[in-house]
Amino acid sequence: MRVLVIEDEVRLAEAIARGLRRHGMAVDVVHDGLSGHQEATTVRYDVVVLDRDLPGMHGDKVCADIARRGALTRILMLTASGTLADKVNGLNIGADDYLSKPFAFDELVARVQALGRRATPAAPPVLHAADVELNPAAHTATRGGRDLELTHKEFGLLAELIKAGGTLVSTEELLDRVWDAHADPFTSTVRVTMRTLRRKLGEPPLIDNVPKVGYRINMAADK
């Protein structure tokens, strides 16, 4: 899941980002409305965590523009004001959820995860490919009943390939969906991570490599 945090309180923004990354999410952070608007309207994010009172461009404007584009991006609006009128207004301009400051971080994570599930077209709660079972909510993976000890990035790569249903996914797409904006587009990180993932999956091979193009999963392996 890829998340954008737009929050002008730098320490809070970084704390949110660190916490979400610990849950396996790829997180980008900006600290003003104009930068947030540019990021949110040019990069495909699953969830935007959006502070309402932002410098440069008000959060309401950012929210309305994201919603107007009709994308699958979900918006969690943060505000220091928890009045019912503010909440109703936020939802009316396109926010999908609303959280008042101060908030419990566990609640923020749960809301982001719930919104992330709504940001992609109806994917089942448990993903299957051949004899592999992947549970994103519990972050568990098995093959043939054997537990797979996957890192967050390995888990993310496998999830993206399974969701693609056997169609080819480019290296660039995987880098965009599993890593954040700081990832070097010319890096070998996808290839290196894919190598360890394929080793952990074992035999017979489940992931096909199409040189210089990308990867696809063999949905019928072991069947």
N, C-alpha and C positions, 0 to 999 in steps of 0.2 A: 504494500500500500504506500502511495506517495502523498505526503502531507505538506501543505504550505502554512507556516505560522506567520501571521501579520500582527505584530504587537510592538508598540513603541517603548514599553518598559523592557529594556534590554535584558536585565537579569531574569525577569519572568519569562521572556521569550526563549532564552537559552535553557532555562530550567525545563520548560515544556518540551523543547526539542530533545534534550537529553533523555527525558523520561519516555517520550514516544519512541526514540531510537532503541531504547532498552527493550521495547516490545516489538522490535523487528521492522519498524517503519522507516522509510526513507523520508527525511525531513529537511526542508529548506526554510530559512528564516529571513524576513525583511522587517524593517522597523518604521516604515511610513506608508501612508496610503497610496501614494503615486507608484512607488516601487512594487507594492503589493498588487496593485491593479495591473501593472504591466506583466508581472509574473503569472498571475492567475488567469490572464486572458491570452497568454501565449504558450503556456506549458499546461499539459493535461495533468491535473491533480485529482486524486480521489476525494480528498477532504481539505478544506481551507478553514483553519482556526483563525477567526477574524476579530480583532478588537474593534469596538465600535468607535471610540474616540481617538482617531488617528490624526497626526499632522500630515499636511500635504493634500490629502483627500480623505473626507470623512468615510468611516466604515460603512455607513448606509449606502453611499454612492458605489463603493467597491462591491458591496453585496448585490445591489440592484443590477449592476452591469454583468456580474458573473451569472446571475439568475436569468437575465435577459438573453444571454447567449444560448440558453437551452442545453447546455452541456450536462454531463452526468455528475459533475463536481458537486459535492455536498458542502454546506457551509454551517459551521458551528460558530455562532456569534458570542463574544465575550463582552461583558459590560460591568462597570462599577455600579450601575443602577439596576435594581432588581424589581422595579415596579411592573405591575401587570400591563400597564399601558405601553411601556417600553418593549416588553416581551411581545405583545401583540403586533406592535409596529415593526419590530425586527422580523417576525414571521411573515408579515404582509409584504415586505419588500424583497423576500426571497430566501431568508435564512431557513435552514432545515431544523435547527435546534438552537437553544439559547441557554447560556450558563452565566450566572452572576458571580462576580468576584466578591470576596475570596471564595475559592472552590476547593473541593477535595480532589487531589490529583487522580485518584483511582476512578472517580466519577468522570473526569475529563477523558481518561483513556477509554473507559467503557463507551462513552458517547461517540468518540472518534471511531472506535472499532465498529459500532453499530452503523454509523453513517457510511463508513467504508464499504460495508456489505451492501449498502443501497446504491453505491456509486458505480457498480459494475452490473451489467445485465445478468439477471437471475442465475447466479452461480450457486450450485448446491452447497450446503454447509460443510459437507465432506466431499473431497475431490477423489476421483478414482481414475487410474490408468493401469490396465492389465491387473497385476496383483499388488499394485501400490495404492495405499490409502493415505490421504493427507487431510488432516483436520486443522484448518487455519485458526479457528477459535482457541483450540487447546494447544496449538503448535506441536502436534504429534504427527509422526510419519512412520509408516510400516511398509515392508515389502514381504509378501508371503507370510505375514504374521510376525516378522522379525522387526524389532524396533530399529529405526534409523536415527542416529544421533547427528542431526543436521544443524549447521550454523544458521543464523537468520538469513544470510545471503543465499546459501544453498537452498534453504526452504523456499525463499522467494522465487528463485529461478525455477525450481520444480513446480511451484504453484502456477506460475505464468505459462509454462509449457503445457501443463495439464489443462488449464483453462482454454488454451488455444485449440484443444481438441485434435491434435495431430497435424495442424497446419504449421507451416514454417514461421518461426519467429526470428527476426534479425538480431544480431548482436547489439545494434544500436537501440532497438526496442527494449531488449532486456536490460541494458544499462540504464535506460530512461525510467523503466518501471520499478527496478529493484534498488538502484543507487540514487543519490541525490545530485543536486546541481554542481557539487564540488568534484564529481567524478570526471576524470580526464577522458574525453571521447576517444582518445588514441591509446588508451591504456589496454593492457592485456588482462585486466582483472576479471572480465567475464569468462575468458578462456581458462584462466587458472582456477577460478571457482567452479566452473563446469567440470573441469578435470577431476577435482576432488569429489564433486557430487556424483559423477558417473562411477567413480571407484567405490563410493559408499553404497551405491545402488546394487553393485555386483552384477553377476551374470544371470541370464543373458542380457546384453545391452538394451537399455530402455530408451536412451536418448541418441538420436541420429545427428551427426554433425555434417552439414552441407558446407564444404570449404568456401570461405570468403562470402558466405551468404548468411548462415545462421544455424538454428537448431530446431528440431521437432521431436516430439515424443511419439514412441511406438505404442499406440493405445492397445494393440493386440498382443504385445509381448507376453510370453508364458501362457497364451490362450490357445 
